[in-house]
Amino acid sequence: MPVSLLDNLDLEEYRYAIIGADDYFMFPLLRPGALPQIEESQREVLNAGWTHEFERPIYFFELRDGYACCWANASAGHLILQPHPGSPCEPIVLDSRSGADVVGRVVGMATQLETSYQPRVKSRSKSRSAAVLE
């Protein structure tokens, strides 16, 4: 992470995380190693209200076995973690009582842009590795 980026972090207003090195759930929109800026006051999962993928809210979730940063839908007692269509991952359907907590909505992102960057995932898996910066 560039040191100059650390000077601009607002640790009082936002929470930050790091997308795991093998997390291709939102690839190519969010690349492994990206640094999402999370607004913790925005915890309601919205199921509609956008016209394209850049307007659709991205949420950061704390799960029992890790974290997830992705689109989501909530309906009929289920939470659906939705990967990007270009991702090698499948959607994950969770029972709403499964212990998945919405940390907040992603409102900013720092990432490196590399045109030659390709997923190393061989199968469509439940890749959900991320870490929260405290």
C-alpha positions as CSV (number, residue, x, y, z in Angstrom):
1,M,0.0,0.0,0.0
2,P,1.4,3.4,-0.9
3,V,2.4,5.4,2.2
4,S,0.7,8.5,0.7
5,L,-2.6,6.7,0.8
6,L,-2.4,6.3,4.5
7,D,-2.2,10.1,5.0
8,N,-5.7,10.3,3.5
9,L,-7.5,7.7,5.5
10,D,-10.3,9.1,7.7
11,L,-10.3,6.5,10.6
12,E,-12.9,8.5,12.6
13,E,-15.6,8.6,9.8
14,Y,-15.0,5.3,8.0
15,R,-13.9,1.8,8.4
16,Y,-11.4,0.3,5.9
17,A,-10.7,-3.3,4.8
18,I,-8.4,-5.1,2.4
19,I,-9.8,-7.5,-0.2
20,G,-7.9,-10.8,0.1
21,A,-5.3,-11.8,-2.5
22,D,-7.4,-14.7,-3.6
23,D,-10.8,-13.0,-3.4
24,Y,-12.3,-12.8,-6.9
25,F,-15.9,-12.5,-5.8
26,M,-16.3,-9.0,-7.3
27,F,-13.6,-9.3,-10.0
28,P,-13.1,-7.4,-12.3
29,L,-14.9,-4.5,-10.5
30,L,-13.0,-5.0,-7.2
31,R,-9.6,-6.6,-7.6
32,P,-7.8,-8.6,-5.0
33,G,-5.8,-6.3,-2.7
34,A,-8.3,-3.4,-3.1
35,L,-8.9,-1.1,-0.1
36,P,-12.7,-0.4,0.3
37,Q,-13.8,2.6,2.4
38,I,-16.9,1.6,4.4
39,E,-19.7,3.8,5.7
40,E,-20.9,2.0,8.8
41,S,-24.2,4.0,9.1
42,Q,-25.5,2.5,5.8
43,R,-26.4,-1.0,6.8
44,E,-29.7,-1.6,5.0
45,V,-29.4,-3.9,2.0
46,L,-31.3,-2.3,-0.9
47,N,-32.8,-4.6,-3.5
48,A,-33.5,-1.9,-6.2
49,G,-33.0,1.7,-7.2
50,W,-30.0,1.5,-9.5
51,T,-29.7,1.4,-13.3
52,H,-26.2,-0.1,-13.8
53,E,-23.5,-1.9,-11.9
54,F,-21.7,1.3,-11.0
55,E,-24.7,2.6,-9.1
56,R,-25.5,-0.7,-7.4
57,P,-24.5,-0.6,-3.7
58,I,-21.6,-2.8,-2.6
59,Y,-21.7,-4.0,1.0
60,F,-19.1,-5.3,3.4
61,F,-20.3,-8.2,5.5
62,E,-18.9,-9.9,8.5
63,L,-19.6,-13.7,8.3
64,R,-19.1,-16.5,10.8
65,D,-16.1,-17.7,8.8
66,G,-14.7,-14.4,7.4
67,Y,-15.8,-11.4,5.4
68,A,-17.4,-10.7,2.1
69,C,-17.5,-7.5,0.0
70,C,-20.1,-7.7,-2.7
71,W,-23.6,-6.9,-4.0
72,A,-26.5,-8.4,-2.0
73,N,-30.2,-9.0,-2.1
74,A,-32.4,-9.7,1.0
75,S,-35.7,-11.5,0.6
76,A,-37.9,-14.1,2.3
77,G,-35.5,-14.7,5.2
78,H,-32.5,-15.1,3.0
79,L,-29.4,-13.0,2.2
80,I,-28.0,-13.5,-1.3
81,L,-24.3,-12.5,-1.7
82,Q,-24.1,-11.7,-5.4
83,P,-20.7,-11.8,-7.3
84,H,-19.9,-9.7,-10.3
85,P,-21.0,-11.5,-13.5
86,G,-17.4,-11.6,-14.7
87,S,-16.3,-13.3,-11.5
88,P,-15.5,-17.0,-11.4
89,C,-17.6,-17.3,-8.2
90,E,-21.1,-18.4,-7.6
91,P,-23.7,-16.5,-5.6
92,I,-23.9,-17.5,-1.9
93,V,-27.4,-17.9,-0.3
94,L,-27.4,-17.5,3.5
95,D,-30.2,-17.8,6.0
96,S,-30.9,-14.3,7.4
97,R,-30.2,-15.8,10.9
98,S,-26.8,-17.2,9.8
99,G,-24.8,-14.6,11.5
100,A,-24.0,-12.4,8.5
101,D,-23.8,-8.8,9.7
102,V,-23.7,-5.8,7.4
103,V,-20.7,-3.8,8.4
104,G,-21.7,-1.0,6.0
105,R,-21.8,0.2,2.5
106,V,-18.7,0.6,0.4
107,V,-18.5,4.3,-0.6
108,G,-14.9,4.5,-1.9
109,M,-12.2,2.2,-3.2
110,A,-8.5,2.4,-3.7
111,T,-7.1,-0.2,-6.1
112,Q,-4.3,-0.8,-8.6
113,L,-5.2,-0.9,-12.2
114,E,-3.4,-3.7,-14.1
115,T,-4.4,-4.7,-17.6
116,S,-2.7,-8.1,-17.4
117,Y,-4.2,-9.1,-14.0
118,Q,-6.2,-12.4,-14.4
119,P,-7.9,-14.5,-11.8
120,R,-6.0,-17.6,-10.6
121,V,-9.2,-19.4,-9.5
122,K,-9.6,-22.7,-11.2
123,S,-13.2,-23.4,-10.2
124,R,-16.3,-21.4,-9.3
125,S,-15.7,-21.2,-5.6
126,K,-16.9,-19.4,-2.5
127,S,-13.9,-17.1,-2.3
128,R,-14.5,-14.7,0.5
129,S,-11.3,-13.6,2.0
130,A,-11.0,-10.0,3.2
131,A,-9.7,-8.3,6.4
132,V,-10.9,-5.3,8.3
133,L,-8.5,-2.7,9.3
134,E,-9.0,-1.5,12.9
